[in-house]
Amino acid sequence: MRTVLSVSLPENMSAELDNFSKKTGRNKSDIVKESLSLFLWEMKLKSVQKNLAPKAKKLGIVSEEDVFKTFS
């Protein structure tokens, strides 16, 4: 099932989207869908990081290197 969404963009953002669409040969809808998907994934990741950071810190995991050492 699909849902149609109407979005109002500032003029400059609309122009950038038009230019990028023409330059890449992709349609604007696909670009917006991919962008939204990446944004939502990033927000979920940030939420997980925020929730796990205190627990990781208690375990001495404070850097990405610590994560790789611990879980590799």
N, C-alpha and C positions, 0 to 999 in steps of 0.2 A: 504494500500500500504506500502511496506517495502523498505528501502534503505540499501544497504550494504555499510559499511564503513570500510576501512582498516586503522589500527592504528599501528604506530611504537612505541614500548615501550622500555625503557632502559632494559638491561638484568636483573638487580635486580628486577625491578618492574614486569617484565614478570614472573620471578621465584616466586615472592610472589603471583601473581595472580594464577599461576599453583598450588602452594601449598594450597592456600585458596580454590580453586575450588575442589581439591581432598579431602580436610579436611571436607568441607561442603556438598559435593556431588552435587554441583550446577555447571552448565556449565558457562564458562568464559563470554560468550555473555550476559547471564542474569545478572551476577555480574556487568559487565561494564554498561549495560543499567540502572540498579538500581543506580549505583554510579553517572552516568551522570544525571539522573533524580533528585537525591538529590542535586547535585551540582547546577543545574539550578534553583531549588526551592530556595536554599539558596541565590543565586545571586539575584533573584527577591525580596526576603525578605529584603536583604541588601539595595537594590535600594529603596524600599518602606520606609524603616526606614530612609534612608538618606534624602528622600524627605519630610517626615513627621516630622522629628526631630525638625526643627526650629519652625514649627507650634505648636507642642506639648509643646515645651519649653515656648512659649508665653502663653500657657494655664496653665503653672505650672506643666505639666506632664513631669517629668524628670527621673523617675525610673519605673521598672516593677510594683512595688507595686502601684504607682500612676495610671498606666494604669488599673490595676485590680480594684482599687477603683472607677475610673471614669466610666468604662464600665461594671461593674458587677452589 
